[in-house]
Amino acid sequence: MRPERYYGEMMPSLKVKLGELELQNPVMPAAGTFGYGEEYSSLIELNRLGAIVTKGVSLAPQEGNPPPRIWETWGGMLNSIGLHNVGLEIFAKEKLPFLRRSKTPIIVNFFGHTIDEYAESARRLSDLEGVAALEANLSCPNIKEGGIHFGGKPQTVAKTTKMIRRSTKLPIIIKLSSNVSDIKEVAIAAEGEGADAISLINSIPAMAIDLETRKPVLGGITGGLSGPAIKPIALKAVWEVASKAKVPLIGVGGIMDYRDALEFLIVGATAVQVGTANFINPKALLEIIEGIEAFLKRKGIEDITEMIGSLEL
Ligand SMILES: Cc1cc2nc3c(=O)[nH]c(=O)nc-3n(C[C@H](O)[C@H](O)[C@H](O)COP(=O)(O)O)c2cc1C
């Protein structure tokens, strides 16, 4: 891609492609940490983002777990939201129209409790105007397999991806958990059944205890750890998957600033998602985009794609 020049100053290209989906830059919010976009719209210009990723939606509304649902830990936070959401119908009627006003591509994160529910959600979401891509959260418990998450076994990932693929023409992003014995196998299973991109990682199963009461801190007993504490785990997961997968990867986990974001590109991610940082600094996404641009200018790098997979070993 040709860099634009303005009064002699080099303007690096930040454009990246996730399959057929073209993004003006590689930075987007991580699902569940940016609401349905509207919640952040007075704090941040949505048109500046690479994409908007919604909170996870399911066919039916879901209440979620009892409080407390959030707990701060060293280097991160625990959440046990329990995938609380308004359900697909209300999402379509009340949340999507606002998002459509922005020119930024909308990626809808979704989940199900059975493979059929994933397929049905994918089918119904594809009928909605303005949805650019779907991101399937495979960390949800599979009720037919005793609660093991859908992303736990390569065979289940393959089956779920295949059914989603049959249900939609939109680009599909399969979101993986690092809570597996070999994340490469799981990623290859998703790629083999038609995933257009893979995002990794989801929060990591964890818990916290109140010493005085000897009770779990979270209402849901266990939760997911996110934030800077998980960045090294996420980086390794992206690096490992990048060595095998051909589809573009989206790196997620503990990205707090532009340096973190670029490290994910170096190990092979094409784009990044920023989650926990939004709770600390609602302008984090914009600062990361600006930081990346300034870094590229400083280094004389004309195109961000030069950074992808540029790890020196
Ligand atoms: C409060 C909260 C809610 C989340 N909800 C979802 C969700 O609905 N779907 C999903 O795929 N991931 C969800 N996640 C996981 C994030 O998208 C992300 O994968 C994880 O937090 C790691 O990134 P981070 O360290 O930048 O936060 C949630 C995370 C948090 C903290």
The ligand as an SDF file (V2000), in Angstrom:
LIG
                    3D

 31 33  0  0  0  0  0  0  0  0999 V2000
  -16.0380   -7.7060   31.6840 C   0  0  0  0  0  0  0  0  0  0  0  0
  -15.6300   -8.5850   30.5530 C   0  0  0  0  0  0  0  0  0  0  0  0
  -16.5990   -9.1090   29.6930 C   0  0  0  0  0  0  0  0  0  0  0  0
  -16.2370   -9.9340   28.6280 C   0  0  0  0  0  0  0  0  0  0  0  0
  -17.1910  -10.4170   27.7700 N   0  0  0  0  0  0  0  0  0  0  0  0
  -16.8330  -11.1510   26.6740 C   0  0  0  0  0  0  0  0  0  0  0  0
  -17.8040  -11.5570   25.7170 C   0  0  0  0  0  0  0  0  0  0  0  0
  -18.9990  -11.2380   25.8160 O   0  0  0  0  0  0  0  0  0  0  0  0
  -17.3750  -12.3250   24.6630 N   0  0  0  0  0  0  0  0  0  0  0  0
  -16.0550  -12.6720   24.4980 C   0  0  0  0  0  0  0  0  0  0  0  0
  -15.7180  -13.3510   23.5230 O   0  0  0  0  0  0  0  0  0  0  0  0
  -15.1100  -12.2540   25.3810 N   0  0  0  0  0  0  0  0  0  0  0  0
  -15.4680  -11.5060   26.4560 C   0  0  0  0  0  0  0  0  0  0  0  0
  -14.5060  -11.0650   27.3280 N   0  0  0  0  0  0  0  0  0  0  0  0
  -13.0850  -11.3830   27.0810 C   0  0  0  0  0  0  0  0  0  0  0  0
  -12.3880  -10.2220   26.3680 C   0  0  0  0  0  0  0  0  0  0  0  0
  -12.9780   -9.9460   25.1200 O   0  0  0  0  0  0  0  0  0  0  0  0
  -10.8740  -10.5200   26.1770 C   0  0  0  0  0  0  0  0  0  0  0  0
  -10.7230  -11.6910   25.4070 O   0  0  0  0  0  0  0  0  0  0  0  0
  -10.1460  -10.6970   27.5150 C   0  0  0  0  0  0  0  0  0  0  0  0
  -10.6310   -9.8070   28.4950 O   0  0  0  0  0  0  0  0  0  0  0  0
   -8.6280  -10.5340   27.3660 C   0  0  0  0  0  0  0  0  0  0  0  0
   -8.3140   -9.2260   26.9250 O   0  0  0  0  0  0  0  0  0  0  0  0
   -7.8490   -8.0340   27.9330 P   0  0  0  0  0  0  0  0  0  0  0  0
   -6.7690   -8.5990   28.8030 O   0  0  0  0  0  0  0  0  0  0  0  0
   -7.4000   -6.9260   27.0440 O   0  0  0  0  0  0  0  0  0  0  0  0
   -9.0560   -7.6480   28.7420 O   0  0  0  0  0  0  0  0  0  0  0  0
  -14.8630  -10.2500   28.4160 C   0  0  0  0  0  0  0  0  0  0  0  0
  -13.8900   -9.7100   29.2850 C   0  0  0  0  0  0  0  0  0  0  0  0
  -14.2520   -8.8840   30.3380 C   0  0  0  0  0  0  0  0  0  0  0  0
  -13.1760   -8.3140   31.2190 C   0  0  0  0  0  0  0  0  0  0  0  0
  1  2  1  0
  2  3  1  0
  2 30  2  0
  3  4  2  0
  4  5  1  0
  4 28  1  0
  5  6  2  0
  6  7  1  0
  6 13  1  0
  7  8  2  0
  7  9  1  0
  9 10  1  0
 10 11  2  0
 10 12  1  0
 12 13  2  0
 13 14  1  0
 14 15  1  0
 14 28  1  0
 15 16  1  0
 16 17  1  0
 16 18  1  0
 18 19  1  0
 18 20  1  0
 20 21  1  0
 20 22  1  0
 22 23  1  0
 23 24  1  0
 24 25  2  0
 24 26  1  0
 24 27  1  0
 28 29  2  0
 29 30  1  0
 30 31  1  0
M  END
$$$$
